[in-house]
Amino acid sequence: MNGAIFFSGQYGSTEQYANWISEATGLPVFNVKDRNADPSKYDFLVLGSSVIIYKLTIHKWVKSNWSSIENKPVMLFTVSGAPAGPKLDGWIASCLPQQLITQMDHVALRGRLEPKKLSWWTRLILRIGAWRNPDPEASKQECEGFDFVDKSTIEPIRKLVEQYQSGAEAISSQAHSSRY
C-alpha cells in the first residue's frame, strides 16, 4: 500500500514532525495548502494537525477532501501542548467527522509554544485561557511558552505506517496511540 503525509500547521512544529515522519518512513509529505496535496492518489493517509485554540487546523481540509478520505485507512497525529487524554479527544471530536474518528488511529505529539511569535489576538486568548485554567503548571505554560518537540516520539507513527504499508490493519494498542 502506498501512503502520504498531509499536514496543517501554523508555527512549525507540525511541519517538523511531518518531515521527521517522512524521513523515517519514506512517505511523501504535503502541506495541505499545496495544490498538489491530493489524497485520492494514495491508499492510506497520515494526517498531521496543529491544535490552535482548541481546534484542529486541518479540519477544513478534511471536510473539503472527505470524499477522498472517507474509505481509507487514516492515522492522525496532533501537535499541541495538551497530552493525550479526554481534553484532546474532545477537541478532535468537535472538529472531525465521527466516521473518521471511529476508524482512525491517533497519536498525540507535544508541540512548542513561543508567545512572541503569536498574534496579539492569540496571545490574548491564551492569557484568558490561562487565567481560567485550574492547572497552575499548564496556566504558566500558556503564558510563558514551552517546547516539548521530540523526534523520538514519532516512533509509534513509524510503526503504524509500517503496518499500513504491509497492508495489515493498524494495531491501536501500541504506546501513545488510541483507537476512537
Buried (B, 14 or more C-beta within 10 A) or exposed (E): BEBBBBBBBBBBBBBBBBEBBBEBBEBBBBBBEEEEBEBEEBEBBBBBBBBBEBBBBBBEBBEEBBEBBEEBBBBBBBBBBBEBEEEBBEBBEEBBBEEBBEBBBBBBBBBBBEBEEBEEEBBEBBBEBBEEBEEEEBBEBBBEBBEBBEEEBBBBBEBBBEBBBEEEEBEBEBEBBBEB
